[in-house]
Amino acid sequence: MSWLDAVGWAGSALLVFSLLQARVLRFRVLNTIASVVLTFFNAMIAVWPMVAMNIVLTSINLWFIAKLLRERHDPDAYQVLRVGVGDDYLRHLLRNHADDIARYQPDFAVPSGPDTDAAADLAFLVVLGDETVGVVLLRREGEVARVVLDYVTPRFRDFTPGEFVWRRSGLLNGLGFRRVATSPRMVGPYYDKVGFRADGPAYVLDL
């Protein structure tokens, strides 16, 4: 096999691998790299229709990547909706993602029955359009909002939609909170990037 054949096979393998990604940003990045590699390969063997197609795919991917990066911290793109802790949709969401939740926040036990309100006092959904991208559950401890769950669905794992609950002006202050304290066992916490300070294995935010 020549080095050029190896490039073609590598680009094709990466293209297939990109289609297996659940994370939307990771998919776009890998698909872009694969398209660039295949553009080069097809140009070297003078298959110009495939060159044109991969150039178009690269351009489309770059447009979506720029859009995703532009919106990742945009409060106008993501909306925070308060829902009841016993809401049927919330219970469905938690049960549907129970295994994934256990991986990233092992101290949270998904309620098996209609008793979500036993785990938390407040519930928020973070949505992008009509898609739910995150769930935040809080327990009231006086003026402290204790984070019971801060979960991001797999497609948006490269983002931090929970930050919009903390950043939204007056949301938690209006509910009487003066501080947010996170779970000490969350895997891969992002809180230092959105204004929290470390407090042992957990993080706190003064409102």
Secondary structure, 3 states (H helix, E strand, C coil): CCHHHHHHHHHHHHHHHHCCCCCHHHHHHHHHHHHHHHHHHHHHCCCHHHHHHHHHHHHHHHHHHHHHHHHCCCCCCEEEEEECCCCHHHHHHHHHCHHHHHHHCCCCCCCCCCCHHHCCCEEEEEEECCEEEEEEEEEEECCEEEEEEEEECHHHCCCCCCHHHHHCCCCCHHHCCCEEECCCCCCCCCHHHHCCEEECCEEEEEC
